[in-house]
Amino acid sequence: MPATSWLLARPSYTRYAYAEDRNVPGELTRVTAAQATTEARAHLAADSRPRRVQAHPYGAVILCDGDRRVRFDPWQEVMPKYLTARQAADLLLVAAAEVPPSLVDVGSGYGPQVQGSSLVRIPPAATNRLVRHGYLALDDTGQVVVSLAGVVALEWRHCKTAGVPMGQWADVIAEAVMDALTPDDPQG
């Protein structure tokens, strides 16, 4: 599992936290796809009011909290335009799985594969590509989830193939991020 483990720990985003007040300097750090996904989920769990998430068609996502903003800018290979049809199908399998899949080492030499129920199996080489692009991440329990970058890439691909006007892509992507990453209500 060394190849994919290293990839999972590699930064995928530049995280820029800043205040609306332009006189207050922001904080710039590099984060992994899992860290960006976890922060987006925590942000949406705290309060899921509309417009708390903004997006840019090229893949940046901004989490808005009062006068504080956190912007995640994807690195070059995390850009949504690189998502292929096969990768989109694999991500949809992971997203639709009733029980989140996990990484399983099958001794192939390419690293682990995503494996869940009998319907969710992604070969090791494809898993490595999805992880390299930041489209998959591990959650706190070690289960494989579609990352923030994966959600953005899936929706970007949908907008492109469905003929959504480019002027609407940012709003559609922001809604998809909120829908996909807002935690389920345990009482509901």
C-alpha positions as CSV (number, residue, x, y, z in Angstrom):
1,M,0.0,0.0,0.0
2,P,2.9,2.4,0.0
3,A,2.2,4.1,-3.4
4,T,-1.4,5.0,-2.6
5,S,-0.5,5.8,1.1
6,W,2.0,8.4,-0.1
7,L,-0.4,9.8,-2.6
8,L,-3.1,10.2,0.0
9,A,-0.8,12.2,2.2
10,R,0.3,14.5,-0.7
11,P,-1.1,18.0,-0.8
12,S,-3.9,18.6,-3.3
13,Y,-5.1,22.1,-2.4
14,T,-3.8,25.5,-1.4
15,R,-5.9,26.6,1.6
16,Y,-6.2,30.3,2.0
17,A,-8.1,31.5,5.2
18,Y,-8.9,35.2,5.2
19,A,-11.2,37.8,6.6
20,E,-13.4,40.1,4.6
21,D,-11.4,43.0,6.0
22,R,-8.6,43.4,3.4
23,N,-6.3,44.8,6.1
24,V,-6.1,41.5,7.9
25,P,-3.6,39.2,6.3
26,G,-4.7,35.7,5.4
27,E,-3.1,32.3,6.2
28,L,-1.9,30.2,3.3
29,T,-1.2,26.4,3.8
30,R,-1.2,23.3,1.6
31,V,-3.7,20.5,2.5
32,T,-4.6,17.1,1.2
33,A,-7.8,16.2,-0.4
34,A,-8.9,14.4,2.8
35,Q,-8.2,17.6,4.9
36,A,-10.1,19.8,2.5
37,T,-13.0,17.3,2.4
38,T,-13.1,17.1,6.2
39,E,-13.0,20.8,6.6
40,A,-15.9,21.3,4.1
41,R,-17.9,18.6,5.9
42,A,-17.3,20.3,9.3
43,H,-18.2,23.7,7.9
44,L,-21.5,22.3,6.5
45,A,-22.3,20.4,9.6
46,A,-22.0,23.6,11.7
47,D,-24.5,25.4,9.5
48,S,-25.8,24.6,6.1
49,R,-27.5,27.9,5.2
50,P,-27.5,28.6,1.4
51,R,-24.6,30.6,0.0
52,R,-22.2,29.4,2.7
53,V,-20.4,27.7,-0.1
54,Q,-19.2,29.5,-3.3
55,A,-17.5,27.8,-6.2
56,H,-15.5,28.8,-9.3
57,P,-15.9,26.9,-12.5
58,Y,-12.2,26.0,-12.6
59,G,-12.5,24.1,-9.3
60,A,-11.9,26.5,-6.4
61,V,-14.3,26.3,-3.5
62,I,-14.9,29.0,-0.9
63,L,-16.4,28.3,2.5
64,C,-18.1,31.4,4.0
65,D,-18.6,31.9,7.7
66,G,-19.7,35.3,8.7
67,D,-16.7,37.6,7.9
68,R,-14.3,34.7,7.6
69,R,-13.6,32.9,4.3
70,V,-11.6,29.7,3.5
71,R,-10.7,29.2,-0.1
72,F,-9.5,25.9,-1.5
73,D,-7.6,26.3,-4.8
74,P,-6.9,22.9,-6.5
75,W,-3.4,22.1,-7.7
76,Q,-2.9,21.6,-11.4
77,E,-3.6,17.8,-11.6
78,V,-6.6,18.1,-9.3
79,M,-8.5,20.3,-11.8
80,P,-11.9,19.0,-12.7
81,K,-11.3,19.0,-16.4
82,Y,-9.1,16.0,-16.1
83,L,-11.9,13.7,-15.0
84,T,-12.5,11.0,-17.6
85,A,-15.8,9.2,-18.2
86,R,-14.4,6.0,-16.6
87,Q,-13.2,7.9,-13.6
88,A,-16.6,9.6,-13.3
89,A,-18.3,6.1,-13.3
90,D,-15.9,4.9,-10.6
91,L,-16.6,7.9,-8.4
92,L,-20.3,7.5,-8.8
93,L,-19.9,3.8,-7.7
94,V,-18.2,5.0,-4.5
95,A,-20.7,7.8,-3.9
96,A,-23.7,5.5,-4.4
97,A,-22.3,2.7,-2.1
98,E,-24.6,2.0,0.8
99,V,-21.6,0.9,2.9
100,P,-18.5,3.1,2.3
101,P,-15.8,1.0,0.6
102,S,-12.2,0.7,1.9
103,L,-8.7,0.3,0.4
104,V,-7.7,-3.4,0.1
105,D,-4.2,-4.5,-0.8
106,V,-4.5,-7.2,-3.4
107,G,-0.8,-7.7,-4.0
108,S,-0.8,-6.4,-7.6
109,G,2.2,-4.2,-7.3
110,Y,0.1,-1.1,-8.2
111,G,-1.1,-0.6,-4.7
112,P,-4.5,-1.2,-3.1
113,Q,-7.9,-1.2,-4.9
114,V,-11.1,0.3,-3.7
115,Q,-13.3,-2.6,-2.6
116,G,-16.7,-2.6,-1.0
117,S,-19.8,-4.6,-1.8
118,S,-19.7,-6.9,-4.8
119,L,-20.7,-4.0,-7.0
120,V,-17.9,-1.6,-5.9
121,R,-14.5,-2.7,-7.0
122,I,-12.0,-0.3,-8.6
123,P,-8.8,-1.8,-9.9
124,P,-5.5,-0.7,-8.3
125,A,-4.2,1.3,-11.3
126,A,-7.5,3.2,-11.5
127,T,-7.6,3.7,-7.8
128,N,-4.1,5.2,-7.9
129,R,-5.2,7.6,-10.7
130,L,-8.2,8.7,-8.7
131,V,-6.1,9.3,-5.6
132,R,-3.4,11.1,-7.6
133,H,-6.0,13.5,-8.9
134,G,-7.4,14.0,-5.4
135,Y,-10.8,12.7,-6.3
136,L,-10.8,10.1,-3.5
137,A,-10.0,10.5,0.2
138,L,-10.2,8.5,3.4
139,D,-12.6,9.7,6.1
140,D,-12.0,9.6,9.8
141,T,-12.9,5.9,10.0
142,G,-10.6,4.9,7.1
143,Q,-13.4,4.4,4.6
144,V,-13.0,5.6,1.0
145,V,-15.2,8.7,0.1
146,V,-15.5,11.0,-2.9
147,S,-13.4,14.0,-1.9
148,L,-14.3,17.7,-2.3
149,A,-12.2,17.6,-5.6
150,G,-14.2,14.5,-6.7
151,V,-17.5,16.2,-6.1
152,V,-16.4,19.3,-7.9
153,A,-15.0,17.2,-10.8
154,L,-18.2,15.2,-11.1
155,E,-20.4,18.2,-11.2
156,W,-18.1,20.1,-13.6
157,R,-18.3,17.1,-16.0
158,H,-22.1,17.0,-15.6
159,C,-22.4,20.7,-16.4
160,K,-20.2,20.3,-19.5
161,T,-22.0,17.2,-20.8
162,A,-25.5,18.4,-19.9
163,G,-25.1,21.7,-21.7
164,V,-25.5,23.9,-18.6
165,P,-24.6,27.5,-19.6
166,M,-21.1,28.3,-18.3
167,G,-22.4,31.3,-16.3
168,Q,-24.3,28.9,-14.1
169,W,-21.6,26.4,-13.5
170,A,-20.3,28.0,-10.3
171,D,-23.8,27.9,-8.6
172,V,-24.4,24.4,-9.7
173,I,-21.1,23.2,-8.4
174,A,-21.6,25.0,-5.1
175,E,-25.0,23.3,-4.7
176,A,-23.5,19.9,-5.5
177,V,-20.8,20.5,-2.8
178,M,-23.5,21.3,-0.3
179,D,-25.6,18.3,-1.2
180,A,-22.8,15.8,-1.3
181,L,-20.8,17.0,1.8
182,T,-23.5,18.1,4.2
183,P,-23.6,15.3,6.8
184,D,-26.9,13.4,7.2
185,D,-29.1,14.5,10.1
186,P,-29.0,11.6,12.6
187,Q,-32.5,12.6,13.9
188,G,-34.0,12.8,10.4
